[in-house]
């Protein structure tokens, strides 16, 4: 999502502090031969703030996912139209994943992430306004979902590459694990909260709360005083960076296996996920609360 898997003792570490990020507080790690606590990265204020902001934002994103699909079952209860919501959500990641990864390495990550988070906030806010005013149509819902996912696709590579900048190398494994925890926590909480909001206030309210949730991340990124150190090596060109990425996957058996397994998993689960709201509503008689669970 990037973990150092060098063959060292799982309990070996060295004292150190973070350099190059003004917002990160220097911390003293345990003496050599002692384990680093799983929650040790939380001692770094920037990581702690980003972790909490990620939780809030991801909960909002899953609320939006539930509201998107359920709203389409009311606007156009056709299997093709409902499944197109999933297409609009997944297609940008497929098309922009590689270019976004190359761009994230060539630009200032803080400014890039501020731009992508603002883009997603504006897309969610636009969908909220259109829905609350009763102007939403199936085509506009698909367009809004697509634009929101474009921001997510451009944001993802840069977001995941920020962690090594804000935590020391000795606690990187713990930080990556905590990032996985926050994603899964949001995935568990977001749909349930989204279903409740849709029942009580409608999809427009869920869109509004998602737009507001991006403010948490924007605030933390805006307050991050990132030290832009110049690299002594010349910057890589955009097309060259993409080519290197493709070659890395091509010549790495492990990466090829990971990509293949991920592709199979996403393809299979997307089929069920895309039609689930329609099945819940028409076949099982569930409301949005039952669908979200």
N, C-alpha and C positions, 0 to 999 in steps of 0.2 A: 503493500500500500503505500526489503529495505532494511532488513535487520542484518547486522553483522553476525555471521555465523562462523567466525574463526574459532579454531579448536583451543579454547582456553577454559580454565576451570570456571564453573558457573558462579563461584563465590569469590573470584579474584577481582580486585579493583584497585584503583590508585586515586589518591586525593587530587583534587583539581578544582578549577572554577571555569565558568563560561566566559569567553572573551568575544568581542565583536558585536554584542547586542546590549545596548545600554540599559534596556528595560529588565534584563535578567540579573537577579541577585547572585553574587558569588556564593557557592555553597561548598562546604567541606564534606567530602565523601568519607566513608568509613575507612578504617585502617586496612591495609592489605591483608587479605585472607578472611575478611568478613563479607557477608552478603549485603547487597544493596536492597533496601526495602522496596517492595512492589510499588508503594505510593511515594517513593522518594522524589520523583519529578514534581509533585505538588508543592515542594518547598520552593520552586521557582515561580515567582508571581505571574510572569507572562504565560507560562504553560498552564498554570491553574486558571487564569482568566480565560484563555483560549478554550480550555477544556469545558468550562461552564458555558461559554458562549456557543460552542459547538453543540452541546446538549440542547440548549434552547432552540437554536436554529434548526437542528435536525428533527426535533419534535415537531416544529412548525412545518417542515418539509413533508413529513409523513402525514400530518393533518391535511395538507394540500393534496397529497396523493389519494387519500380516501375521498375527499370532497370532489376531486376531479372525476373519478370513475363513477361515483354515485350520481353526480349531476348529469352525466351523459346518459345514464339509464332513464332519466326523466326527460331530457331534451330529445333524445333519439334512441329509444330502446331497441336498437338493432344490433345483432352480434358484431357486424362489421364495424359500425361506428364506435361501439364500446371498446372493441379491441384496438381501434386506431388511437385511443388515448394512450395505451401502452406503447404503441409504435412511436407516437410523438414524444414520449418521455425517453425512450431508449435510443432512438435514431441519432440524436446529436452526440451522444457518447461514442457511438460507433463511428461516426464521421469525423469527429473533432478530437478524439482522444489522443491520437498521435501528434497532430499539429499543436494541440494545447500543451502537451508535454515538452515539445521542443521550444515553444514560446516561453514557457515558465522558466527555462534555464537561461533565456537570453534577456529577460527584462527584470526590472526591480520587482521582487515578489510582493512586497508590501503594497505597492501601487497597483500591481496586477490584481491582487486579491481584493483590494478596495473597489476596483472597477467591476470585477465579476460579481461581488456581493451586492453592490449597488444596482447592477443590471437585474439580478434576480429579485431584489426588493421592489424595483419599479415594475417588473413583469407581474409579480404577485399582487401589487397594489392596483395595477390596471385591471387585472382579472376580478379583483374584489369590487372595484367601482362598477364595472360593467354588470356583474352579477347582482349587486345590491340595487342597481337601478332598473333591473329587469330587462336588460338589453342583450344578455348572453345568448348565443346561438351555438349549435354544434361546431360549426367552422371556427368561430372565435375561441371556443374552448380548446379545440385542437391547436390553434395558433398560439394561444397563451401557454399551453403546456409545452409546446415546442420551444418557444422563446425562453421559458423558464429553464428548460433542460439544456439549452445552449449555454446559458450562464453556468449551470452546474458542471457541464463538460469542460468548459474553459477553466473553471475554478479548481477542479479536483486535483490535477497533477501538481499545481503550485501549492495547494493546501497541504498535501501529504509530504511535500519536500521541505516544508518549513520546520518540521520538528527537529531535524539535526542542527538547525541554527540556534535553537532556543534551549536545548538541554545538552549537558556534557556527554561525551561519547560513552562514558561508563554507565550512564542511566538511559541510554537510547532504547535498549530492549524494553525496559519498564515503561518508557513513554509511549512506544508503539503499542504495547499491550493495553495501556490505559486508553489510547485512541480507539482501539478496537472495542473496548468496553463501552465507551460513550456512544459509539455508533449503534451497538446492539441494544443499549438501554433506550435510546431514542426510537429505535425500530419497534421495541415492545410497548413503549408508552404512547408514541405519536398516533398510531391508528386508533387506539382506544379513546384517546382524548378527542381525536378528530371525529369519530363516530358520535360521541356525546355532543360535540359542538354542532354537528350537522343536524342532529335530532332537535336540539334546543333552539338553535338560531339560524340554521341553514348553511349551505355551502359558502355563501358570501362572507359570513363571519369567520369561517375557517381560512379563507383566502386572506382576509384582513389580518388575522393573528399571525399567519405565516409571514406576511410582509413586515409586520412589526418585529418578528423574531430575528430578522436579519440585522436589525439595529444593534443587537448585542455584539455580533461579530464585527460590524463596521466600527463600533466604538473601540473595541480592543485593538483592532488593526490601526485605527487612527492614532491611538495613544502609544503604539509601538515605535520607539525611537531606534529604528534599525540602522546599524552601522554599515554603510555601503562601502566595503573594502574593494579596491580595484585589484583585479586579477592580473598577475604579471604576464599571463599568456593571452594571446589574442582571442577575442570572442568567436565562438563557432557560428557559422551561418545557419540560417533557418532550415533550408533544404538538406544541408549536410547533417544537421542534428537529427532530422527525421530518418535519414539514411542510416546513420549509426545505430539508431534505436532498432530499426528493422533488422540490420545485420546482427545485432546482439541477440535478438530472439532467434534468428535463423541459425546461428552457430552455437546456441546454448540448448542442449537437450532438455535441461530442467525447465527453462523458460518456455520452450515449445510445449512441454507437457502441461505446464500451468495454464498457458493460453488455451490449449485444447480443452482441458477439463473445465475451465471457466466458461468457454463458449458453449459447451454441451449443457452445462448446468443452467446457464442463462436462457438458452433456447428452450429447454424443457419447462423450466419454471414460468417463463413468460407466457407460454400457451395457457396454462392454468390461471395465472394471475390476471391476464387480460380479460377473460370471460367470467371471472369469479363474481364481480358485482352483479352481472345480469343473472347468473345462476342463483345467487342469494335472493334476489328480488323476485324473479319470476317462478323459479322452480321450488324454492324452499320457503318463500314468504317472509324472509328476514327483512328487517329495516336496516338503516345505516348503522345502528349500534351493533346488530348481529353481524353485519358484513365486516365492520372494523375489528371485531374480535377474532 
